Structure formats: structure tokens, C-alpha cells
Amino acid sequence: MRDSFHQVIHDVACDGHRTEMVPFLMFEYIEIRYDMEAKRLKNEVSQKSKEEQHKLRKLSKMVN
């Protein structure tokens, strides 16, 4: 993802279009990074929850 952004920025952002394209591309890049980070954090929280449920199930089996 990061490499493709750096490749595209040189091709698209010529001097004539730099003022139009760079802010748009930066916004798109930030938006994609935000989505990826949100998914990563969601998966991390979900994994912790699953691990906690697994521990509780093991503990309940030991008690019974």
C-alpha cells in the first residue's frame, strides 16, 4: 500500500496538477490507513475477547 502511494504520487502530481491532486491523494491515503487501522484494532479486541471466553470455558470445565 505504502509503496504504491509513493509510485503514484510522482506520476500524477506533475507541477501543473500538484495543487489539485496532492491534497486529494493525501486524503485518500489517510482514509485508507484509518480504515486499515480500525480493522486491525477491531480484530485485536475480538481476539482478546475470544481468548478470555476460552479461558473461562477451560476454568468452568476444571471446576465441574
Secondary structure, DSSP 8 states (H G I E B T S, - for coil): -HHHHHHHHHHH--TTTHHHHHHHHHHHHHHHHHHHHHHHHHHHHHHHHHHHHHHHHHHHHHH-
